[in-house]
Amino acid sequence: MHVYEVDVADIENEEKRYVLFVKLLDISHTLPEFQHLVLLLQAWPPMKGLSIASPEDNPWVKLVKAMLSSCGAEKREGMSSEVLKLCRSLYKSRHAFSVECIDAICSLLLEHNMLLTSLKLFIESGDPNLHSKALKLLTAVTKVTDSNCDSEILSLLLDAKLLVNCIGTIYYSHLINHLLAAPEDSRWNVEEISRELRDSGYKAEAGSLLMSYRGTHPALRTFTSALSSLKQWL
C-alpha cells in the first residue's frame, strides 16, 4: 500500500482534486487501492468541470479502465463483478453516470471480453441507443454460454420489454423458457407479452407462447393451432 501525503490545498477545488485523483490512480494497482479511490470519489462532489472534456476523462471511467487493466485473465470474472457492483452502487446517487459514461465503460468491458457485464449495464441504462447496442451484441452471439447469458440478463431483458426485439436471436428460446419458469405472481404477464408479440406481427410466436403457458401438449403445438389459440385466448 502506497503512502501519499495530501495537503488541504490539494483538494480546495475540482481541478486540484482531479489532478490528485489521477496521481493516486497512477500508483494504484490492487483492488483494495481501487476501493479506497471509490470512497474518495464518493466523498467529493461530482466532477463536471473543464477537466472532464470527454467521457474517457471522467474519473469513474478512468478508474474502471485501471481496474480492468490491472487484472489477468484468471481474475477477469471477479473484476467484472466488481465493476458491475460499483456501477450499480452509483445509480441513484449524485454520482450517477451519464449515458456517455455508461457507453464508455461498456466499451472498456468489451475490450476485455466481458460481454455479459456490458450487456447488463447497457440494458439497465434504460437508454434506447444503448439498448440498440445491446441488441446488436445479442444478435452476434451464435452460442449461449455462461460467459454471455445467465438468469439475470434474461430477467433484465424481460423487464426492459425487449423480448420482441430478441426474436431471431439465439436468446429468444431462453427468454421464453425463463418467462414460463417464473412463478405465477411474477412481475411478467405472459398474456400481455403474447399481445405484444401479436401486435408486432409475430402471431405464431404469440400463440405458441400462450399454448406453452396454458399447458398444451407439445405434439399439438402446430402453426395453425398457435394462430387459433390467439383468437381463443386473446
SEDO-709932 format. One line per field, with one value per residue (C-alpha): residue number from 1; x, y, z. Coordinates in steps of 0.5 Angstrom, whole numbers. Layout:
residues N
k = NUM,...
u = X,...
v = Y,...
w = Z,...
END
This chain:
residues 234
k = 1,2,3,4,5,6,7,8,9,10,11,12,13,14,15,16,17,18,19,20,21,22,23,24,25,26,27,28,29,30,31,32,33,34,35,36,37,38,39,40,41,42,43,44,45,46,47,48,49,50,51,52,53,54,55,56,57,58,59,60,61,62,63,64,65,66,67,68,69,70,71,72,73,74,75,76,77,78,79,80,81,82,83,84,85,86,87,88,89,90,91,92,93,94,95,96,97,98,99,100,101,102,103,104,105,106,107,108,109,110,111,112,113,114,115,116,117,118,119,120,121,122,123,124,125,126,127,128,129,130,131,132,133,134,135,136,137,138,139,140,141,142,143,144,145,146,147,148,149,150,151,152,153,154,155,156,157,158,159,160,161,162,163,164,165,166,167,168,169,170,171,172,173,174,175,176,177,178,179,180,181,182,183,184,185,186,187,188,189,190,191,192,193,194,195,196,197,198,199,200,201,202,203,204,205,206,207,208,209,210,211,212,213,214,215,216,217,218,219,220,221,222,223,224,225,226,227,228,229,230,231,232,233,234
u = 0,3,3,1,1,-4,-5,-11,-9,-9,-17,-19,-22,-25,-18,-14,-18,-18,-10,-9,-14,-10,-4,-7,-10,-3,0,-6,-6,-10,-17,-16,-13,-18,-24,-20,-21,-28,-29,-25,-29,-36,-34,-32,-37,-38,-33,-36,-31,-27,-22,-28,-27,-30,-33,-26,-23,-29,-25,-30,-29,-21,-22,-26,-20,-15,-19,-20,-12,-10,-12,-10,-15,-15,-18,-23,-29,-28,-26,-32,-37,-33,-34,-42,-42,-39,-44,-50,-48,-48,-55,-59,-53,-51,-45,-50,-47,-49,-51,-44,-40,-44,-42,-35,-35,-38,-33,-28,-31,-32,-25,-23,-28,-33,-39,-44,-43,-43,-50,-53,-50,-53,-60,-60,-59,-66,-63,-66,-59,-55,-61,-60,-52,-54,-59,-53,-49,-54,-55,-48,-48,-48,-48,-51,-45,-44,-40,-46,-52,-55,-62,-60,-59,-66,-70,-67,-69,-76,-76,-74,-79,-74,-77,-80,-73,-70,-74,-69,-63,-61,-63,-71,-72,-68,-72,-79,-76,-74,-81,-85,-81,-83,-88,-95,-94,-88,-87,-88,-95,-95,-101,-99,-93,-97,-101,-94,-92,-98,-98,-91,-93,-91,-97,-95,-90,-95,-100,-94,-92,-100,-100,-94,-96,-103,-100,-102,-98,-92,-95,-101,-97,-97,-97,-105,-106,-102,-106,-112,-110,-109,-117,-119,-115,-113
v = 0,7,13,19,26,31,38,41,46,40,39,46,46,41,42,40,34,32,32,29,23,22,22,17,13,12,9,4,-3,-7,-8,-5,1,2,1,7,11,10,12,18,20,19,24,29,33,30,33,36,42,43,38,33,34,27,21,18,24,22,20,14,12,12,8,3,3,2,-4,-8,-7,-9,-16,-22,-27,-31,-25,-23,-25,-23,-16,-16,-17,-11,-6,-8,-7,-1,2,0,3,10,9,13,17,24,21,17,16,20,15,17,15,8,7,9,4,-2,-1,-2,-8,-11,-9,-14,-19,-18,-19,-20,-15,-10,-12,-12,-4,-3,-5,-3,4,5,9,7,8,3,-2,-2,-3,-9,-12,-11,-15,-20,-22,-23,-29,-36,-40,-39,-40,-38,-32,-29,-31,-32,-31,-24,-22,-26,-22,-15,-16,-18,-12,-8,-11,-13,-20,-18,-15,-21,-25,-28,-28,-35,-32,-32,-39,-38,-32,-36,-41,-36,-33,-39,-42,-36,-36,-34,-28,-26,-19,-21,-22,-28,-26,-18,-21,-25,-19,-15,-21,-21,-13,-13,-18,-25,-28,-35,-34,-31,-37,-41,-38,-38,-45,-47,-42,-46,-53,-55,-62,-60,-65,-61,-54,-53,-47,-47,-49,-43,-38,-41,-40,-33,-32,-36,-33,-26
w = 0,-2,3,0,4,2,4,4,-1,-6,-5,-5,-12,-17,-22,-16,-14,-21,-21,-14,-16,-23,-19,-14,-19,-23,-16,-15,-18,-13,-11,-4,-7,-12,-7,-3,-9,-10,-3,-4,-11,-7,-1,-6,-10,-17,-22,-28,-30,-36,-34,-36,-43,-45,-42,-42,-38,-33,-26,-26,-33,-31,-25,-29,-34,-29,-25,-32,-34,-27,-27,-31,-35,-29,-25,-30,-28,-21,-23,-28,-22,-18,-24,-24,-17,-17,-23,-19,-13,-16,-20,-15,-12,-14,-18,-23,-29,-36,-42,-45,-39,-39,-46,-45,-39,-43,-49,-44,-41,-49,-50,-44,-47,-41,-45,-40,-35,-41,-43,-36,-36,-43,-41,-34,-37,-40,-46,-53,-56,-51,-52,-59,-58,-53,-58,-64,-59,-57,-65,-66,-61,-64,-58,-51,-45,-38,-41,-45,-41,-34,-31,-29,-36,-38,-33,-35,-42,-40,-35,-41,-45,-50,-52,-58,-60,-59,-64,-69,-64,-60,-54,-55,-53,-47,-45,-47,-42,-37,-37,-37,-31,-27,-21,-23,-19,-22,-25,-32,-35,-40,-44,-44,-47,-52,-54,-55,-60,-64,-64,-67,-72,-69,-69,-69,-63,-59,-60,-58,-52,-50,-51,-47,-42,-41,-42,-49,-50,-55,-60,-61,-62,-69,-73,-74,-67,-65,-69,-67,-59,-61,-63,-57,-51,-53
END
